[in-house]
Amino acid sequence: MMKRHALVRGIIPVLACCAGMATADPTVERGAYLVRGPAGCGNCHTPLGPEGPVMARELAGRLVDDNPAFTAVGPNLTPAGRIADWSDAELARAIREGLRPDGSLIGPPMPFTMYRGLSDADLGSIVMFLRTLAPVENELPASVYRIPLPPAYGPPVDHVEAPPRGVTVAYGAYLAGPVAHCMECHTPMGPTGPKIDTDLGRGGFEFHGPWGTSIAANLTGHPDGLADYSDAEIATMITKGVHANGTAMLPPMPYGYLAGMTEEDLDAVILYLRSLPPLPDKDAEQSAAQ
C-alpha cells in the first residue's frame, strides 16, 4: 500500500472575554514549543530558501499559494509586521477566529476550522512568544481572494480549555486538531470546508507545488490508511517524512516542525489516529459504487 502520498497534514494574560476562567497560565516557553513544534507556524510564515526555511528571517512572512481561487500571503508575524499595532486580544482573535481588528476576515489556507478549538492558555502562549521575536523587515502584498469569504467562521469563541496533557485519545485529538491541524489537511473538502462530520481523516486533498502534486494520506484505521503500519513507522512518517519503504514523502507537511514534538505528544497523536473509524480512500469507494 505504498502510495505517492504526503502525510500532510492565549492572550496576555488571558482573553478579556474569559478572564479568570483559564486553568493554565500562558508562558513564552509553551508558545515557543507550539509555534516551532507541532503548530508549525513557520511552514507558512517563514520565508523559504533553496535549503528550506530561512530561520534568520523566522516568521517574517511569504507567499504561500497562488491558485485560481486565491493568492495567499502569510503575513509577517514579527514585531516589524502589521501585528505590532494590534493588541494581544486582537492578535489572539485573528489567530483563533480569523477576524482582523478592522473586522475583515482572514481567508484560506489558515485552518480556522481547527484553530477555533485552541485553548485560551495555548493561544495566550502563542501570542506571548510572537511578541518576543526579533523584528524582521519584509514588505509583502496583501492576500487576494477570488472566491467569496463568509462573514465569519462561526460565533465568537468565549472560552476553550484543552484536555489534560498526557498520552490519551482526548489530548491526541487536541494536538492533531486545533494545534497541528492535521485533520484539516487530511479530511476531504466540501463546499463549506473539511467534511469533519462524515469523512474525518479520510485523506484525498491535493496539494500542488514545486514538488508536483501530493495527496493527503488516509489517516484512519482502514487498510487504505494506517491499519498496516506500526506505531514506529507512523512516528517516522510524521517527524521525518520517510515512508515505511524508506522513500521520502512530499511537502507541504511540516516534518521539520513536527520533529520538535515531545515523545509524549507524538504518542498521544498516534493513539488518537488509532481511534479514528476506518474509512476507505474516496476513490476506492467511488470505484466500488460504479
C-alpha positions in Angstrom: 0.0 0.0 0.0 2.9 2.3 -0.7 1.3 5.4 -2.2 2.8 8.6 -3.5 1.3 10.5 -0.6 2.4 13.2 1.7 1.2 12.5 5.3 0.0 16.0 5.4 -1.3 17.3 7.3 -4.0 32.7 24.7 -3.7 36.4 25.4 -1.6 38.2 27.9 -2.5 37.1 30.5 -5.8 35.8 29.1 -8.5 36.9 26.8 -10.6 39.7 28.3 -13.8 37.7 27.5 -12.7 34.8 29.6 -10.5 36.4 32.3 -10.2 34.2 35.3 -11.6 31.1 33.5 -8.4 29.6 32.2 -6.9 26.8 34.3 -3.4 27.1 32.9 -1.2 30.2 32.7 0.2 31.1 29.3 4.0 31.0 29.0 6.6 32.1 26.4 8.2 28.6 26.7 4.9 26.9 25.8 4.3 29.3 22.9 7.8 28.7 21.5 7.2 24.9 21.7 3.9 25.2 19.9 5.0 27.7 17.2 8.3 25.9 16.5 6.9 22.4 17.1 3.5 20.9 16.4 1.7 24.0 15.3 4.4 24.5 12.6 3.5 28.2 12.0 6.7 28.8 10.1 5.6 26.3 7.5 3.5 29.2 6.0 5.0 32.3 7.7 8.8 31.8 7.4 10.5 32.7 4.0 11.9 29.8 2.1 15.4 29.4 0.6 17.0 26.7 -1.5 17.5 24.6 1.6 14.2 25.2 3.2 13.0 27.7 5.9 15.3 30.7 6.3 15.4 30.8 10.1 17.3 34.1 10.2 14.0 35.6 8.9 11.8 33.4 11.1 8.1 34.2 10.7 8.7 37.2 8.5 6.1 36.1 6.0 6.0 34.7 2.5 3.8 33.8 -0.5 2.0 30.6 0.5 -0.1 29.7 -2.5 -1.2 31.2 -5.8 -4.1 29.4 -7.5 -7.3 30.2 -9.3 -9.1 30.7 -6.0 -6.7 32.9 -4.2 -3.2 34.3 -3.8 -2.4 33.7 -0.2 0.4 35.6 1.6 1.4 34.5 5.1 1.9 37.9 6.8 5.0 39.0 8.8 4.4 37.8 12.4 7.4 39.6 13.8 7.2 43.0 15.6 8.1 44.6 12.2 4.8 43.4 10.7 1.2 44.7 10.9 0.5 42.9 14.1 2.8 45.3 16.0 -0.1 47.7 16.2 -2.6 45.1 17.3 -3.4 44.4 21.0 -2.8 41.0 22.4 -6.6 40.3 22.3 -6.8 41.5 18.7 -4.0 39.2 17.7 -5.5 36.3 19.5 -8.8 36.8 17.9 -7.2 36.9 14.4 -5.4 33.6 15.1 -8.4 31.8 16.6 -11.3 33.3 14.7 -9.8 34.8 11.6 -11.0 38.3 12.3 -8.7 41.3 12.0 -9.1 44.4 14.2 -10.9 46.2 11.3 -13.4 43.4 11.1 -12.1 41.9 7.8 -11.8 38.2 7.5 -8.6 36.2 7.0 -9.0 33.6 4.3 -7.6 30.2 3.4 -5.3 28.4 3.9 -5.4 29.4 7.6 -7.2 26.4 9.2 -9.8 28.2 11.3 -12.0 25.1 11.5 -9.3 23.8 13.8 -7.9 27.0 15.3 -11.2 27.8 16.9 -10.5 24.9 19.3 -7.2 26.3 20.6 -7.3 26.6 24.3 -7.1 30.1 26.0 -3.8 29.2 27.6 -2.2 27.9 24.4 -3.5 30.8 22.4 -2.1 33.2 25.0 1.2 31.4 25.0 1.5 31.7 21.2 0.8 35.5 21.4 3.4 35.9 24.2 6.0 34.1 22.1 5.3 36.1 18.9 5.9 39.3 20.9 9.4 38.1 21.8 10.6 37.7 18.2 13.2 40.0 16.7 11.7 42.4 14.2 12.4 41.4 10.6 11.5 43.9 7.8 9.7 42.2 4.9 7.4 44.1 2.7 4.6 41.8 1.4 1.4 42.3 -0.6 -2.0 41.6 0.8 -3.6 38.3 0.0 -6.2 38.3 -2.8 -9.3 36.1 -2.8 -11.1 35.4 -6.0 -13.7 33.3 -4.1 -16.3 34.7 -1.7 -15.4 34.5 2.0 -18.1 34.1 4.7 -18.8 37.0 7.1 -17.2 34.9 9.9 -16.2 31.3 10.6 -18.6 31.0 13.4 -19.9 32.8 16.5 -17.4 34.4 18.9 -15.3 32.0 20.9 -15.6 32.8 24.5 -13.6 30.1 26.3 -11.7 26.9 25.4 -9.9 24.6 27.8 -7.6 21.9 26.5 -7.8 18.3 27.8 -5.2 17.5 30.4 -1.8 16.8 28.8 -0.9 13.1 28.6 -0.9 10.1 26.3 -4.7 10.0 25.8 -7.0 9.9 22.9 -8.5 13.2 24.0 -5.2 15.1 24.2 -4.1 13.5 20.9 -7.2 14.8 19.3 -6.5 18.2 20.6 -2.9 18.1 19.2 -3.9 16.6 15.8 -6.8 19.1 15.5 -6.6 22.6 17.0 -2.8 22.6 17.4 -1.3 20.9 14.4 -4.5 20.9 12.3 -3.6 17.5 10.8 -7.3 16.7 10.5 -7.9 19.8 8.3 -5.5 18.7 5.6 -6.3 15.0 5.9 -10.1 15.4 5.6 -11.8 15.9 2.2 -13.1 19.4 1.5 -16.8 20.1 0.9 -18.5 23.3 -0.2 -18.1 24.9 3.3 -14.8 23.4 4.4 -13.4 20.0 5.6 -16.1 17.3 5.9 -15.3 16.6 9.6 -18.6 15.1 10.4 -18.6 12.4 7.6 -15.0 12.0 6.3 -12.7 12.8 9.2 -9.1 11.7 8.4 -10.0 10.1 5.1 -7.4 12.0 3.1 -7.5 12.7 -0.6 -7.0 16.5 -0.6 -4.5 17.5 -3.3 -1.6 20.0 -2.7 0.2 21.5 -5.7 3.6 23.0 -5.5 7.2 22.9 -6.9 7.3 19.2 -5.9 4.4 18.4 -8.1 1.1 17.1 -6.6 0.9 15.5 -3.2 -2.2 13.8 -1.8 -3.1 13.9 1.9 -3.0 10.4 3.1 -5.8 8.4 4.7 -5.2 8.5 8.5 -8.0 6.2 9.5 -7.7 2.6 10.7 -8.8 1.3 7.3 -6.3 -0.9 5.2 -6.2 2.1 2.8 -5.0 4.1 5.7 -2.8 3.3 8.7 -4.0 -0.2 9.6 -0.9 -2.0 8.3 1.6 0.5 9.8 3.3 0.1 13.1 3.4 3.0 15.6 7.1 3.4 15.0 6.5 3.6 11.2 3.8 6.3 11.7 6.1 8.2 14.0 8.9 8.2 11.4 6.5 9.4 8.7 5.2 12.2 10.9 8.5 13.5 12.2 11.0 12.6 9.4 8.9 12.4 6.2 10.2 9.0 5.4 7.8 6.2 4.3 7.9 2.7 5.6 9.8 1.6 2.5 12.4 4.2 3.0 11.3 6.6 0.3 11.0 10.3 1.0 7.5 11.8 1.4 6.4 15.1 -0.1 5.7 18.6 1.2 3.8 20.5 2.4 3.6 18.6 5.6 5.9 20.3 8.1 8.0 17.3 9.1 10.8 19.5 10.5 8.4 21.2 12.9 6.6 18.0 13.9 10.1 16.6 14.7 10.1 19.0 17.6 7.2 17.3 19.3 7.9 15.7 22.6 7.7 11.9 22.7 4.6 12.0 24.9 2.8 14.4 22.5 3.7 12.2 19.5 2.5 9.1 21.3 -0.8 10.9 22.0 -1.3 11.8 18.4 -0.7 8.3 17.2 -3.0 6.9 19.9 -5.7 9.3 18.6 -5.1 8.3 15.0 -5.6 4.7 16.0 -9.1 5.6 17.4 -10.4 7.0 14.0 -13.2 5.0 12.5 -11.9 3.2 9.4 -12.8 4.7 6.1 -11.7 3.7 2.6 -10.0 6.1 0.3 -12.6 8.2 -1.5 -11.5 7.0 -4.9 -11.8 3.4 -3.8 -15.3 4.0 -2.5 -16.3 5.6 -5.8 -14.9 2.8 -7.8 -16.8 0.2 -5.7 -20.0 2.1 -6.3 -19.7 2.0 -10.1 
